[in-house]
Amino acid sequence: MIPEGHPNDSRIRTIATIWAVAAGLFYCYDILRDTGRTLTAGGRPLGDDYVNFWSGPFLAWHGRLGDIYHWPIYHAFQQGIVGEDLGAYVYAYPPVLLILTAPLAALPYLPGLAAWLIGGWLCFWRSLRLALPGREGLLLAAATPAVFVNAYSGQNGTWTAAFFGGGLCLLERRPFVAGMLMGLLIYKPQLGLLLPVAFIAGRQWWAIVGASLSAGSLLLASLAWFGPELWREYLGVGTLMRQVVLEQGGAGWNRLISVFASARVLGAEVAAAYAVQAIVGVIAAAVVAIAWLRNEPMPIKSATLVLGTCLATPYLQDYDLVVGAFVVVWLTRPEMLAYCSERAALVACGLILTLPLLASPLQNMTGLVFGPLFLLPGFVLTARALVARPILMPAATAR
């Protein structure tokens, strides 16, 4: 973020504070307006997608595993909780998430929603403090627009940001713990797509061990407790959801911000869109590999990895950009500003921060998906920094 004493420091703090207060008030108003005395309004339950994060573990830990991926029964259960006026909510997550969210099964719906949102934000804030200590970290954690989008959607973006961003912040000091944190992304594997590339190129052997241990333990535990049949059911639902939601845009293109989604709305067939996504993914992976193979400063490597992942994955939604708060910190660090102008860095940061707010309205107005265009400037800045820096010796063997 902008250092104290900078000419724009006071103005940015004021804008961030006003936004954080306004977003919080609007969230409370929306709850009262849309739900009133019931838990649903217009097909949208209180907490929106949280209804899935609560329903899945509740069924799993109350002896109803077979109902989770069977939509008619699953939907009927959710209607019994939040009301008949409920849209089509599907549990499309791997069984490992049932373990990670198990504590929610012990809580009623509304207290669980509070624990989900508040706990996720606190973990995100605590992780962000590793990159930006003090009041600035608190303000950024409260004012990041993706946090509002995530809370409005009842989604997991704050938890994902804590695992991904927090893990990267710990990598130099505690690589094993960092790896364990990032291994938890197995519940959202599309955001761990480039982790093997970065860890192998950077010779982060202890991080690989930690990630393998946490991800492997969750996988084995889910197989032991739930059995392989639940995984087969998940794979069937996952295939259907990929076809309907990602490839056909059945849930709407307005929340998707990936290269694949951009290609599809421009008229590309599914195979062509995957080809475009693959080309971009290979380029992103190559840049990440170069950044981690060389002895680059950690802010440059971390920003390259997160932005490269966002460009490489075909499935990315606006609430996933909570982790963009870490990127904003890394792009404005002295190590990065030594190779780009402050104005360019601030523009790139502004685009990353505003993307979650603008993605949906822009798509609704134009029919196009602009997400990659908002992410590209930051990625280009990190790539330019790699070119500008002299080639140094590869990263030393991990601790």
C-alpha positions in Angstrom: 0.0 0.0 0.0 0.9 3.7 -0.2 3.5 4.5 2.6 2.6 7.0 5.3 3.5 10.5 4.4 2.8 10.0 0.6 0.8 12.8 -0.9 -2.1 10.4 -1.8 -2.0 8.6 1.5 -4.7 10.6 3.3 -7.0 10.5 0.3 -6.7 6.8 -0.2 -7.4 6.1 3.5 -10.5 8.3 3.4 -11.9 6.6 0.3 -11.1 3.2 1.7 -12.8 4.0 5.0 -15.9 5.4 3.4 -16.2 2.4 1.2 -15.8 -0.1 4.1 -18.5 1.6 6.1 -20.9 2.0 3.1 -20.4 -1.7 2.1 -21.1 -2.9 5.6 -24.3 -0.8 5.9 -25.5 -1.9 2.5 -24.9 -5.6 3.4 -27.0 -5.1 6.6 -29.7 -3.3 4.6 -29.8 -6.0 1.9 -30.4 -8.7 4.6 -33.3 -6.8 6.0 -34.7 -5.9 2.6 -34.5 -9.2 0.9 -35.3 -11.6 3.7 -37.4 -9.8 6.3 -38.7 -12.5 8.6 -38.0 -15.4 6.4 -34.7 -17.0 5.2 -35.4 -16.6 1.5 -36.4 -13.9 -1.0 -36.7 -14.3 -4.7 -35.0 -17.7 -4.6 -32.0 -16.4 -2.8 -31.5 -17.7 0.8 -30.0 -15.6 3.6 -26.2 -16.1 3.1 -26.7 -17.1 -0.6 -24.1 -19.8 -1.4 -23.5 -20.5 2.3 -26.6 -22.7 2.1 -24.3 -25.2 0.4 -21.4 -24.9 2.8 -23.8 -25.6 5.7 -26.0 -28.2 4.1 -23.2 -30.5 2.9 -21.5 -31.0 6.3 -24.8 -31.1 8.1 -26.0 -34.0 6.0 -22.6 -35.7 6.0 -22.3 -35.7 9.8 -25.9 -36.6 10.4 -25.9 -39.9 8.6 -27.2 -38.6 5.2 -24.1 -38.9 3.0 -26.0 -40.3 0.1 -28.2 -37.2 -0.2 -25.4 -34.6 -0.8 -24.9 -35.2 -4.5 -28.5 -36.3 -5.2 -30.1 -33.0 -6.1 -33.8 -33.6 -5.6 -33.3 -34.9 -2.1 -30.6 -32.3 -1.4 -32.8 -29.5 -2.7 -35.8 -30.7 -0.6 -33.6 -30.7 2.5 -32.5 -27.1 1.8 -36.1 -26.0 1.3 -37.0 -27.4 4.6 -34.3 -25.2 6.2 -34.6 -21.9 4.4 -38.1 -22.1 2.8 -39.8 -23.3 -0.4 -38.8 -20.2 -2.3 -35.3 -21.4 -3.1 -33.4 -21.5 -6.4 -31.3 -24.4 -7.6 -28.3 -24.7 -5.3 -26.0 -27.7 -5.9 -23.2 -29.1 -3.8 -20.4 -29.2 -6.4 -17.4 -29.4 -4.0 -15.1 -32.4 -3.4 -15.7 -34.5 -0.3 -12.6 -33.0 1.4 -14.6 -29.8 2.0 -17.0 -31.8 4.2 -14.1 -32.3 6.6 -12.9 -28.7 6.5 -16.4 -27.4 7.1 -17.3 -30.1 9.7 -17.7 -27.6 12.6 -20.6 -26.0 10.8 -22.6 -29.2 11.2 -22.7 -28.5 14.9 -24.2 -25.1 14.5 -27.7 -24.0 13.5 -28.0 -22.2 10.1 -27.8 -18.6 11.2 -25.0 -18.9 13.9 -23.1 -21.0 11.3 -23.5 -18.2 8.8 -22.0 -15.7 11.2 -19.2 -18.1 12.1 -18.5 -18.7 8.4 -18.3 -15.0 7.4 -16.6 -13.6 10.5 -14.2 -16.5 10.9 -13.2 -16.3 7.3 -12.6 -12.6 7.4 -10.6 -12.9 10.6 -8.3 -15.5 9.1 -7.9 -13.4 6.0 -7.1 -10.3 8.0 -4.6 -12.2 10.2 -2.9 -13.6 7.1 -2.9 -10.1 5.4 -1.1 -8.7 8.5 1.9 -10.9 7.5 2.2 -8.8 4.3 0.9 -5.5 5.7 1.1 -5.1 9.5 -0.7 -2.5 11.5 -3.7 -0.3 10.7 -3.1 -0.3 7.0 -3.6 -4.1 7.0 -6.8 -3.8 8.9 -8.1 -1.1 6.6 -7.2 -3.0 3.4 -8.8 -6.2 4.8 -12.0 -4.2 5.5 -12.1 -2.2 2.4 -11.1 -4.8 -0.3 -14.2 -4.8 -2.6 -13.9 -8.6 -3.1 -14.6 -9.1 0.6 -18.0 -7.4 0.2 -18.7 -9.5 -2.9 -17.7 -12.6 -1.0 -19.9 -11.8 2.0 -22.8 -10.9 -0.2 -22.4 -14.3 -1.9 -21.8 -16.3 1.3 -18.7 -17.7 -0.5 -15.3 -19.0 0.5 -13.0 -16.3 -0.9 -11.7 -15.1 2.4 -10.7 -18.6 3.5 -9.1 -19.2 0.1 -7.1 -16.0 0.4 -6.0 -16.9 3.9 -4.6 -20.2 2.7 -3.1 -19.0 -0.6 -1.8 -15.5 0.4 -1.0 -16.4 4.0 1.0 -19.4 2.8 3.0 -17.3 0.4 3.8 -14.8 3.1 5.1 -17.6 5.3 7.1 -19.4 2.6 10.5 -17.9 3.3 10.3 -18.2 7.1 8.3 -21.4 7.6 8.1 -23.3 4.3 6.7 -26.5 5.8 3.8 -24.6 7.4 3.3 -22.5 4.3 3.0 -25.7 2.2 0.5 -27.1 4.6 -1.7 -24.0 4.3 -1.6 -24.0 0.5 -2.2 -27.8 0.5 -5.7 -27.0 1.9 -6.5 -25.6 -1.6 -7.3 -29.1 -2.5 -10.9 -28.2 -1.9 -10.5 -25.7 -4.7 -7.9 -27.3 -6.9 -8.3 -24.9 -9.8 -6.6 -22.2 -7.7 -3.6 -24.5 -6.9 -3.0 -25.1 -10.6 0.5 -23.5 -10.7 1.7 -24.3 -7.2 3.6 -27.4 -8.4 5.3 -25.2 -11.1 6.4 -22.6 -8.6 7.5 -25.0 -5.8 9.5 -27.2 -8.2 11.1 -24.3 -10.0 11.9 -22.6 -6.7 13.2 -25.8 -5.1 10.7 -25.4 -2.3 11.1 -29.0 -1.1 9.7 -28.4 2.4 6.7 -26.6 1.0 6.1 -29.6 -1.3 6.3 -31.9 1.7 3.9 -29.7 3.7 1.4 -29.3 0.9 1.5 -33.1 0.1 0.9 -33.9 3.8 -2.1 -31.6 4.2 -3.7 -32.4 0.9 -3.0 -36.1 1.1 -4.3 -36.3 4.7 -7.6 -34.7 3.7 -7.9 -37.0 0.7 -7.2 -40.1 2.6 -9.5 -39.0 5.5 -12.3 -38.4 3.1 -11.9 -41.8 1.5 -11.7 -43.5 4.9 -14.8 -41.7 6.4 -17.0 -41.4 3.4 -15.8 -44.1 1.1 -14.9 -44.0 -2.6 -18.5 -44.0 -3.7 -19.0 -40.4 -2.6 -16.0 -39.4 -4.7 -17.5 -41.1 -7.7 -20.8 -39.2 -7.1 -18.8 -36.0 -6.8 -17.0 -36.6 -10.1 -20.3 -37.2 -11.8 -21.8 -33.9 -10.5 -18.5 -32.1 -11.2 -18.6 -33.2 -14.8 -22.2 -32.0 -15.2 -21.5 -28.7 -13.5 -18.5 -28.1 -15.7 -20.6 -28.6 -18.8 -23.6 -26.5 -17.6 -22.0 -23.7 -15.6 -18.6 -23.3 -17.2 -19.0 -24.4 -20.8 -22.6 -23.3 -21.4 -22.8 -20.4 -18.9 -26.0 -21.9 -17.4 -25.6 -19.9 -14.2 -24.8 -16.7 -16.2 -21.5 -15.3 -17.4 -21.6 -12.3 -15.2 -19.7 -13.8 -12.2 -17.1 -15.5 -14.3 -13.8 -13.6 -15.0 -11.6 -16.2 -16.7 -10.0 -16.3 -20.1 -12.2 -19.3 -21.0 -15.3 -17.3 -20.1 -14.1 -14.4 -22.2 -13.6 -16.6 -25.2 -17.0 -18.3 -24.9 -18.9 -15.0 -24.8 -17.0 -13.8 -27.8 -18.4 -16.8 -29.7 -15.7 -19.4 -29.4 -16.8 -23.0 -29.4 -15.9 -25.0 -26.3 -12.9 -26.7 -27.8 -11.5 -23.4 -29.2 -12.1 -21.7 -25.8 -10.2 -24.5 -24.1 -7.4 -24.0 -26.6 -7.2 -20.3 -25.9 -7.2 -21.0 -22.2 -4.4 -23.6 -22.6 -2.2 -21.1 -24.5 -2.7 -18.4 -21.9 -2.1 -21.0 -19.2 1.2 -22.2 -20.7 2.4 -18.6 -21.0 1.4 -17.9 -17.4 3.1 -21.1 -16.2 6.3 -20.2 -18.1 6.5 -16.8 -16.5 5.8 -18.2 -13.0 8.5 -20.9 -13.6 11.1 -18.2 -14.6 10.2 -16.0 -11.6 10.6 -18.9 -9.2 13.6 -20.4 -10.9 15.5 -17.2 -10.5 16.4 -15.6 -7.2 13.7 -13.0 -7.4 12.4 -11.0 -4.4 9.4 -12.8 -2.8 6.9 -10.0 -3.6 7.6 -10.4 -7.3 7.4 -14.2 -7.2 4.2 -14.2 -5.1 2.4 -11.6 -7.3 3.4 -13.5 -10.4 2.1 -16.8 -9.0 -1.3 -15.4 -7.9 -1.9 -13.4 -11.0 -0.6 -16.3 -13.2 -3.0 -18.7 -11.5 -5.9 -16.3 -12.1 -5.1 -16.2 -15.8 -4.4 -19.9 -16.1 -7.5 -21.4 -14.5 -10.6 -21.7 -16.7 -12.9 -21.4 -13.7 -12.5 -18.1 -11.7 -15.3 -16.1 -10.1 -15.3 -12.5 -8.8 -15.3 -13.5 -5.1 -12.1 -15.4 -5.7 -10.3 -12.1 -6.0 -10.1 -11.6 -2.2 -6.6 -12.8 -2.6 -6.0 -9.8 -4.8 -5.5 -7.8 -1.6 -2.2 -9.6 -1.2 -1.2 -8.8 -4.8 -1.9 -5.1 -4.2 0.6 -5.1 -1.3 3.2 -7.0 -3.3 2.9 -4.7 -6.3 3.5 -1.6 -4.2 6.5 -3.0 -2.4 9.9 -1.3 -3.1 11.2 -4.5 -4.6 8.5 -4.2 -7.3 8.6 -0.4 -7.7 12.3 -0.5 -8.5 11.2 -1.9 -11.9 8.0 0.0 -12.7 6.5 3.4 -12.1 4.4 4.0 -9.0 1.6 5.2 -11.3 1.6 2.0 -13.3 1.6 -0.1 -10.1 -1.3 1.9 -8.7 -3.3 1.6 -11.9 -2.8 -2.2 -11.9 -3.8 -2.4 -8.2 -6.9 -0.3 -8.8 -8.0 -2.7 -11.6 -7.5 -5.7 -9.4 -9.4 -4.2 -6.5 -12.3 -3.0 -8.6 -12.7 -6.1 -10.8 -15.0 -7.9 -8.4 -17.4 -4.9 -8.2 -17.4 -4.2 -12.0 -17.3 -7.6 -13.5 -21.0 -8.4 -13.2 -22.4 -5.0 -14.2 -20.0 -4.7 -17.2 -21.0 -8.1 -18.4 -24.7 -7.4 -18.0 -24.3 -4.1 -19.9 -22.0 -5.3 -22.7 -22.4 -9.1 -22.8 -18.6 -9.4 -22.6 -16.3 -10.8 -19.9 -13.6 -8.2 -19.0 -11.9 -10.1 -16.1 -8.6 -11.0 -17.8 -8.2 -7.4 -19.0 -8.3 -6.2 -15.4 -5.7 -8.8 -14.3 -3.4 -8.5 -17.3 -1.7 -5.1 -16.4 -0.5 -6.5 -13.0 0.8 -9.6 -14.6 2.6 -7.7 -17.3 4.3 -5.5 -14.6 5.6 -8.6 -12.9 6.8 -10.0 -16.2 8.5 -6.7 -17.1 10.3 -6.8 -13.7 11.7 -10.2 -14.5 13.0 -8.9 -17.8 14.4 -5.7 -16.2 16.2 -7.5 -13.4 19.6 -9.1 -14.2 19.6 -12.8 -14.4 20.7 -14.1 -11.0 21.6 -17.5 -9.7 18.7 -19.9 -9.3 17.0 -19.9 -5.9 19.0 -21.8 -3.3 17.9 -25.2 -2.3 15.0 -25.0 0.0 15.7 -24.9 3.6 
